Amino acid sequence: MICGMTEADALAFLRSRLPRHASLLDSMSDVVTRDDRWRFLEVGCSLGAGGGDELSDIDAGLGYDGISPSELFTAARAFAVQIDIPVDLVVHRMDGWPDDVCRVAAEYTDGLQLDLVLMPADGRPGLPDRSISIVDKDQRLAVAITPPARLPPSIDVAREWVVLGWWAIATADKYVRRNSLFEAVHAIDEARTQALRLWATGRGVPYAAFGLTSLLDFPPFELPQELIATYAVPDDVDNVAAANRATANLLAAASTSASAALGADVASPLAPMVQGRLA
């Protein structure tokens, strides 16, 4: 629910600003309402939080009942085709997902993108923050819940981010020394991802695992001042090496900040070893 609005008010607000998005949501709602297999429909991320613009995709969740894992992909594809005419779509599972959950990524002829996750309805305990309930046949979304991803990471997860960050810095250094600059920049990207997760943790930003996205979506809307220095075009070895050093500095600062926020030291012995190598 958006800033104290009722769900009806939130949908009306969305309809007034983004009629194309509202039209597709209305079509989705109609299909869900008519088919007993579909039990709830929710919208999250930027649209669910009351933001978004004409370029935003629709991030949605669809709860189902009475569909076996072997039937799920067919049912998901049929739903995506029923609601509008897609230019193309794919139904798949992310790594680590169970066989009763899948994702539809579809783009429609008017340019709207749909990012839809299908899940068993009986496994959903409530409605996360920054989400709107569109259809809720069994009142499963009547209770507000805090998703685990919204909470600060555990010490073990934060340490994983730290170690993977330094591992990626070391990998980038190896590729710089080989003058394999595209591979070096790819490794720097991985290190930056881990550093921004830790930076978000240090500032108490929700959904820290999403790193840059969460830093841009939640107050204090603060990016590291040195972030731009971590980017490099892979056409000059000195520039790429400098970007790797800047990323190492960001990772070190972010690790210190995350340690303070979590009340535990998440630093890695890899840090001084790798920093010495860069020097």
Stockholm file with secondary structure:
# STOCKHOLM 1.0

chainA/1-279         MICGMTEADALAFLRSRLPRHASLLDSMSDVVTRDDRWRFLEVGCSLGAGGGDELSDIDAGLGYDGISPSELFTAARAFAVQIDIPVDLVVHRMDGWPDDVCRVAAEYTDGLQLDLVLMPADGRPGLPDRSISIVDKDQRLAVAITPPARLPPSIDVAREWVVLGWWAIATADKYVRRNSLFEAVHAIDEARTQALRLWATGRGVPYAAFGLTSLLDFPPFELPQELIATYAVPDDVDNVAAANRATANLLAAASTSASAALGADVASPLAPMVQGRLA
#=GR chainA/1-279 SS CCTTCCHHHHHHHHHHHCHHHHHHHHHHHHHHHHCTTEEEEEECHHHHTTCCCTTCCEEEEEEESSCCHHHHHHHHHHHHHHHSCEEEEEEECCTTCCTTCEEEEEEETTSCEEEEEEEEGGGCCSEETTCEEEEETTCTTSSEECCGGGSCCCHHHHHHHHHHHHHHHHHHHHHHHHTCHHHHHHHHHHHHHHHHHHHHHHTTCSSGGGTHHHHHHSTTCCCCTTGGGGCCCTTCHHHHHHHHHHHHHHHHHHHHHHHHHHTSCCCCTHHHHHHHHHC
#=GC SS_cons         CCTTCCHHHHHHHHHHHCHHHHHHHHHHHHHHHHCTTEEEEEECHHHHTTCCCTTCCEEEEEEESSCCHHHHHHHHHHHHHHHSCEEEEEEECCTTCCTTCEEEEEEETTSCEEEEEEEEGGGCCSEETTCEEEEETTCTTSSEECCGGGSCCCHHHHHHHHHHHHHHHHHHHHHHHHTCHHHHHHHHHHHHHHHHHHHHHHTTCSSGGGTHHHHHHSTTCCCCTTGGGGCCCTTCHHHHHHHHHHHHHHHHHHHHHHHHHHTSCCCCTHHHHHHHHHC
//
